[in-house]
Amino acid sequence: MKRLHVHVSVNDIEDSIRFYRALFAAEPAVVKNDYAKWMLEDPRVNFAISKRRSEPGIRHLGIQVENKPELAEVYERLQQAEGPIREDGATTCCYAQSEKSWIADPQGIQWETFLTTGESTEYGGGEQTHAAAPGACCEPRSVVQSKSAQKCCA
């Protein structure tokens, strides 16, 4: 079963954890000094927050899958969406090991499709994630432009 993924950049990680803990009536599944993640069942969402950029707001959206056949199904949908696709393959990002690809919608909003394969003690970043900004991950350069060539991460 697939799960919606939302990643929000925040100014204060501790205040944001308190807020979302109350809003979701749940403890985060992962807490780091710059990152937290809730794996909610109602609604079924992987909701992550991080203090990785200077501007708060939605970093990206995504579809998380549970197995390889679901990943193949979602990858096929990416092909049908007719946008530039960035295939990262196996990578480390957001304290997790995963296999992922990216696409930007016509407005430049980034969508990540991924299968988590393990945990990591590192946030990720560097060359393997093709980061949009130094030290960032989860935002590959090749899809930060929309079809109208406007940058989403200016």
N, C-alpha and C positions, 0 to 999 in steps of 0.2 A: 504494500500500500504506500502510495506516495505521500509526501508531507511538504507543505508550503514552507519556504525558508525566507525569513526577513532578517536583514542585518542593518542595525541602526548605529550610527556614530553618535557618541555622547560626550558631553563636556566633563561630567563628574561621574565616574564609574560607581562609587559607593551610593550616592544619592539615587542614581538610576537603578541600581540593584534593589534598593529599598522600595522605590516606586513600582517596579515591575513585579517584585515579590508580592506586593499587596494587590496589584491589578490582576495577576494571574492566580493568586492564592496558592502559590507554589514556590518551592526553593529552586534556584538554578541548578542544573545538572553539572555545570562546569563553572568555576569561579577562578579567575586569575587576576593579577593586579591591573590588567588593562582590558579584560574581556570577561563576559559571562554569557551563558547559554541556557535556555529553557527548552526542554523537549516535551512539549505539551500534547495531550491527547484530545482536549476539548477547549478550543479548536485544535485540530491536528497541525501543529506548526513547530518548526525549529526556529526559535526567536533568539537572535544573538545581539549583544551590544558590545561595543568596543570604543576605547579612547585611542584611536589610531590616526585621526585627522583633526584639523583645527576647527572644521565646520560641522556642527551636529546635523543629523538628518539621516534619511535612508541612504545606505551605501549601495545596497543591491537587493534584489529579490532572487528567489531560486526555487527549484524543485529537487527535493532530496528523495532518493529511491532506496529501496531495501535490498535489491539484488541485481545481478547482471542482466537478466531479461528485462526488468523495468528500465534499467539504464539504456539498453538498446532501443527500447520503445521511445523513450524521451529523446534520445539522440536522433531518431528518425523524425520526430516532430521538429527538431531544430532544423533539419535539412528542408522540411516543408515550409518553414517560416521564411526561407529565402533571404536570410541576413548573413553577414560575415560571421563565421563561427571560429572561435579560438578553442582548439583542443589541447588542454593542458595534460591530459592523461594522468598518470600517477603523480601526486604532488603532496606537499605538506602545507596546510593553511589553517588558520584559526584553531590551533592546537589539535589538529586531526590529520590523519593520512586519508587521502581520498583519490578517487578518479573523477575528473571533472572536465566540462566544456562550458563555454560562455557564448552568449549572443546578446546583442543590443537591439532593443525594439526601435521603431522609427523615431522615437523621441530621444534615444540615447540611454534609456534606462537599461541597466545591465541585468541579465538573467543568468544565473549559474545553475547548471544541472550536475548533480554529483551523487556518488555512492561513497559513503564513509567506510573505510576499510580498517581503521585503527586509530589509536590516540597518539598524540605527540606531546613532548614536553616543551617544544618550540612553537611559537605563534606561526612561523613560516615567513615567507618573503624571499627576497633574493631573486636570482635569475629564474629558478624553476617556476615561479608564479607570475613572471612577467608583470611586475607590479607597476601601478600607475604613479606611485610616489615612492621615494626611498623609504624602506622599512615597512611599507604597506604590503598587504597581500589581498587576494580576493578581488582584484580589479585589473584584469589584463589589459594592456595598452591597445591590443588589436581590436577590441570591441568598444572602446570608450567613445567612438564616434558614431553618430546616428547616420541613417541614410542621407540625411541632409547635411552631413559633414560637420555638425555642431558638436563640440566636446561636452560630455556630460559632467566632467570633473574639472572644470576650468578653475 
